[in-house]
Amino acid sequence: MPVTVTRTTITTTSSSSTTVGSARALTQPLGLLRLLQLVSTCVAFSLVASVGAWTGPMGNWAMFTWCFCFAVTLIILIVELGGFQARFPLSWRNFPITFACYAALFCLSSSIIYPTTYVQFLPHGRSRDHAIAATTFSCVACLAYATEVAWTRARPGEITGYMATVPGLLKVFETFVACIIFAFISEPSLYQQRPALEWCVAVYAICFILAAVTVLLNLGDCTNMLPIPFPTFLSGLALLSVLLYATAIVLWPLYQFDQRYNSQPRRSMDPSCSRSYVQPNEVCNWDRRLAVSILTGINLLAYVSDLVYSTRLVFVKV
């Protein structure tokens, strides 16, 4: 049996925003919104692909984001139009909003990273114009996906899937932030041979894995396979993550910016941040350390909110 979640208020039945297995699904507000997502992501990657303005890691990430979001949105529309929800291998109660949340974050990152690390260094001309237009459509896609999340998230008293609740959406956010952290610490010299910093990396990895497992369990409707009750698992996970991140928020800045631990408290003290070393689309080590410190604080706040909101959920079997 799938597990559904409701806030501790009046319980009501949930209602669908689209017509199952009917072309009228596209004329509903949610269907029109998904068409906007489909068109904006398609235009974004088509504009960039037509002039080849997507070389390098940042361009590759933006192109992947738009193509991935387009493909999954198309699958969701096909499933809605054909009424194949019952045959879909993942929980349809949880999958669309989980994807919409990830897509909003993906498009947001591309809308920021692509123009700041790639587009601004393109020479004026057709390629730059196409790249700017693609960025605009990426912003439109981001707003469309964020709107879907706002429309379909759980309301007080509504019976819904876990991923539509605030803690469920926070799990998506936590895993996304962790992935950004992993990108910034991809340079092993930032933490190797320093036990305190290696512990921080272990914290990021452990918390990411646990949050990702929670998302996968809900997408696969496998929460009843846990050896302990799912609410207990969620509470323990949130508490453990808060405690682990509390250690990382202290240790990472301390060992990265305190001179007592042979670190550079100022950016000017880091040789890798010299203009002669830094390429236009690269991030120097000091900036990486600062970014990880900020993201650690952000994720700690997310886990604290997750822990608080999890106590307000009531689990029912349907």
Disulfide bonds with the S-S distance in Angstrom:
Cys273-Cys284 2.05
